[in-house]
Amino acid sequence: MLTLPVPEPDAAPTGIGWLRATVSRFANGAVHARRRAIVDELLAGIDPADLSRAYDGHPVAPLAEALGVAGVVDDVRIVAAAYQTGDTAADDAVERLVAVFGGVRDEWTAARIQLLVQACDATATLIERARTRPVAEVLRDDPPVAATRRVAPDGSVVAVSLAGRPFGEGPRGCPGRAHALALVEGALK
């Protein structure tokens, strides 16, 4: 089921609509592959060992610093809360993040924001759950992301369990697995 396409959002010129329409997470086919390659390239420039150093605060902060920005945690959290739904209450936060990353609305800016947003809640939740039990146990029994959505052949949107695959798999598997685990390690030091 994970090989099924994802639901694609409508295009928008700004805000959360622009972000959702411009990231790999909500794209299919060749567009997904091109945007995913950008994400992979960005992650290749971040050594997970640099993220595994002890830190206090939200896991978005060290990842943002690795991407060359700081002071974005609050905006990333706002956008993360609206990422799946497209709630326009996050529009201003998206625009501030675009500005922090140079003010250009392109796939590279969207990919940088995507990395922060997709790491935000899932990594923070994994850290909190791993404070009382081993990370491997949390990932096996109580992963921070339990399901994802796909479009079934009949056109309906269905939830697909990630049981046993806490970082997904295949071409849509989480490209930041090593980075997320490093952030967890750093937070637990």
Solvent accessible surface area in square Angstrom, and as a share of the most:
residue,aa,sasa,rsa
1,M,127,0.57
2,L,13,0.07
3,T,125,0.73
4,L,36,0.18
5,P,62,0.39
6,V,2,0.01
7,P,23,0.14
8,E,109,0.49
9,P,32,0.20
10,D,130,0.67
11,A,92,0.72
12,A,36,0.28
13,P,113,0.71
14,T,67,0.39
15,G,0,0.00
16,I,1,0.01
17,G,19,0.19
18,W,17,0.06
19,L,0,0.00
20,R,29,0.11
21,A,23,0.18
22,T,16,0.09
23,V,1,0.01
24,S,4,0.03
25,R,41,0.15
26,F,6,0.03
27,A,5,0.04
28,N,35,0.18
29,G,59,0.57
30,A,84,0.65
31,V,57,0.32
32,H,18,0.08
33,A,60,0.46
34,R,119,0.43
35,R,35,0.13
36,R,42,0.15
37,A,58,0.45
38,I,15,0.08
39,V,3,0.01
40,D,61,0.32
41,E,109,0.49
42,L,22,0.11
43,L,10,0.05
44,A,89,0.69
45,G,70,0.67
46,I,10,0.05
47,D,77,0.40
48,P,42,0.26
49,A,61,0.48
50,D,70,0.36
51,L,5,0.02
52,S,16,0.10
53,R,155,0.56
54,A,68,0.53
55,Y,39,0.15
56,D,142,0.73
57,G,65,0.63
58,H,29,0.13
59,P,7,0.04
60,V,0,0.00
61,A,29,0.23
62,P,23,0.14
63,L,6,0.03
64,A,1,0.00
65,E,110,0.50
66,A,46,0.36
67,L,26,0.13
68,G,64,0.62
69,V,18,0.10
70,A,73,0.57
71,G,83,0.80
72,V,3,0.02
73,V,31,0.18
74,D,107,0.56
75,D,22,0.12
76,V,0,0.00
77,R,127,0.46
78,I,75,0.38
79,V,0,0.00
80,A,15,0.11
81,A,83,0.64
82,A,5,0.04
83,Y,9,0.03
84,Q,81,0.36
85,T,103,0.60
86,G,20,0.19
87,D,74,0.38
88,T,97,0.57
89,A,83,0.64
90,A,1,0.01
91,D,44,0.23
92,D,96,0.50
93,A,2,0.01
94,V,0,0.00
95,E,51,0.23
96,R,114,0.41
97,L,0,0.00
98,V,4,0.03
99,A,66,0.51
100,V,70,0.40
101,F,30,0.12
102,G,58,0.56
103,G,44,0.42
104,V,87,0.50
105,R,96,0.35
106,D,55,0.28
107,E,36,0.16
108,W,89,0.31
109,T,4,0.02
110,A,0,0.00
111,A,4,0.03
112,R,65,0.24
113,I,0,0.00
114,Q,8,0.04
115,L,16,0.08
116,L,0,0.00
117,V,6,0.03
118,Q,71,0.31
119,A,17,0.13
120,C,0,0.00
121,D,76,0.40
122,A,27,0.21
123,T,4,0.02
124,A,25,0.19
125,T,42,0.24
126,L,3,0.02
127,I,5,0.03
128,E,103,0.46
129,R,72,0.26
130,A,9,0.07
131,R,128,0.47
132,T,119,0.69
133,R,73,0.27
134,P,87,0.55
135,V,38,0.22
136,A,73,0.57
137,E,56,0.25
138,V,0,0.00
139,L,15,0.07
140,R,161,0.59
141,D,84,0.44
142,D,50,0.26
143,P,21,0.13
144,P,34,0.22
145,V,62,0.36
146,A,69,0.53
147,A,45,0.35
148,T,19,0.11
149,R,94,0.34
150,R,10,0.04
151,V,36,0.21
152,A,14,0.11
153,P,128,0.81
154,D,119,0.62
155,G,51,0.49
156,S,49,0.32
157,V,75,0.43
158,V,41,0.23
159,A,79,0.61
160,V,7,0.04
161,S,62,0.40
162,L,12,0.06
163,A,75,0.58
164,G,66,0.63
165,R,71,0.26
166,P,29,0.18
167,F,28,0.12
168,G,21,0.21
169,E,88,0.39
170,G,55,0.53
171,P,102,0.64
172,R,50,0.18
173,G,9,0.09
174,C,58,0.35
175,P,43,0.27
176,G,10,0.09
177,R,115,0.42
178,A,56,0.43
179,H,18,0.08
180,A,14,0.11
181,L,55,0.28
182,A,8,0.06
183,L,1,0.01
184,V,2,0.01
185,E,89,0.40
186,G,0,0.00
187,A,14,0.11
188,L,67,0.33
189,K,140,0.59
